[in-house]
Amino acid sequence: MHRILILGNNPSELQQFEKFLPDYRYQITYVTDYIPAIGVIESNEVDLFICGAHREGVNPVNVYKVIESFLKDNGVPVFLVLDNMQEDLIKSALVLGVDNLLFRPFNYATIEKKIVNQFRKVKAFGVQNHESFMGFFNNNTVPMFILESGKVKMCNDAFKLNFTDGNESFYGKSFLETLDFPSDSKALHQYNRLLSGLIQFANIEEVSTGLSADAVFDIYMVKDVTGSIIVQLNQKEIIFNTSLVSKVGEGNSDLSTINLADNYEEESVSLSKLTQREKEIYKLSASGYPIKVIAQELNLSPRTVEKHRANIMGKVGAKSMIEAINLI
């Protein structure tokens, strides 16, 4: 259900919106002053703001200027209510970047179409709706998942294979159910600030969670325009199903901490099939490094690294590098 906040000084006019917007799809809140409007916006309970004048003699454009920063900080789109003949205000609104305008006398069928299109537009802006992001998300060897309304909407393969035995039982669970932050912890405070919209991203270092008994994580979270939160989990010591332990430094991206010449005390049958170069690329891939970084470290072209990764997948019968890492 979409939550719409309407500000205006004419209650009888505002009630008309409730008559044409279907109850099952929209929850409407009315206010007659901009101060309570700011409070509702900051509480992260608004998906769309319709801005009229809060008292006689004050135009909606000036009201918008006062609360613009609150709307942008919380990612709330806005419609301004104007009269058809207010050409100067229309120009001012467009200069401010507001092109969603509702004109009196109201055509409610047109207004509903505009609101529907706005919500479709916002949904399309979510990163999980972009093919390029989803390719990055699904093929990343670092565990990631996406939260919607504080609950897990989707996980990438790296997360499922290492923390959920490949199933989707994690879906629909509260973020806090799994990570179990102490009630007075800095980590919980940061997460709540992100969830409420007070901040747009958060880095939480060295968090012990219920995902893996002895694991310590650095957690990176960012909120997109739809309110979804993308979460990336970087373990201080990543232990894969093969008991291969990466030597990633404490948040250090310097690959010198990984000794590519290391020999494994007990090589698996799959690992023994690989050439020395393939083992090097496998180890760096298992540590979460992207192709470009691996290429730079080994003084190879990205295309050559891709070919070696394809060879690794072929030798172990995997369809992706993530699957290969977990088969070896």
Secondary structure, DSSP 8 states (H G I E B T S, - for coil): -EEEEEE-S-HHHHHHHHHHS-TTTEEEEEESSHHHHHHHHHTT--SEEEE--SSTT--HHHHHHHHHHHHHHTT--EEEEEETT-HHHHHHHHHTT---EEEES--HHHHHHHHHHHHHHHHHHSGGG-HHHHHHHHH-SS-EEEEETTEEEEE-HHHHHHHSTTSSTTTT-BHHHHH---TT-HHHHHHHHHHHTS-SEEEEEEEE-SSSTT-EEEEEEEE-TTS-EEEEEEESS-B-TT--B----SS---GGGS-TT---SS--HHHHTS-HHHHHHHHHHHTT--HHHHHHHHT--HHHHHHHHHHHHHHHT-SSHHHHHHH-
